[in-house]
Amino acid sequence: MAKEELVEFEGQITELLPEGRFRVRLENDHEILAYTAGRMKKNRIRSMVGDKVTVEMSPYDFDRGRITYRHRDTGPRVGAGPPPVYRKR
């Protein structure tokens, strides 16, 4: 048995906070404070307001969590223009 079993929830980022933290509203309408996991920082995965994320939480503290996965949207990201057009020579 592991030292600590983590609980996973789905949620949506509602607010960006300083120092790489986010306010996340979970599916059960509970709001928590979450930070980006090290793997996401290493791979430079950016999270924005409105992104759907998976959050890991300790069973002892349901007010804080770690964002482990950002779900892909079907539409384009905010501020993203059309893809560049490359001319063939």
C-alpha positions, 0 to 999 in steps of 0.5 A: 500500500502506498504511503498516501493515496491521491484523489483525482478530480476534474475541474476548470481553471477560474482564476490565475494567481501569482507564483504559478497558482490557479483557482480551480472549480471542481465538478462538485462546485468546490473551489480549490487552490492548485499549482502546476505539476513539475512534469507540466512545467518541464514540458512547458504546458501552459494553462489559461482561464477556462481550461479543463484540468485534472487535479490530484489532491491529498485525502487529508486536505481538500483545499489544495491540489496539483494540476497533472493534466490539461485536457485539449480543447476542440477549438483554437486557443484564445489569441491564436491566429490561423496557421502560417501559410508556407509557399512552395518553391 
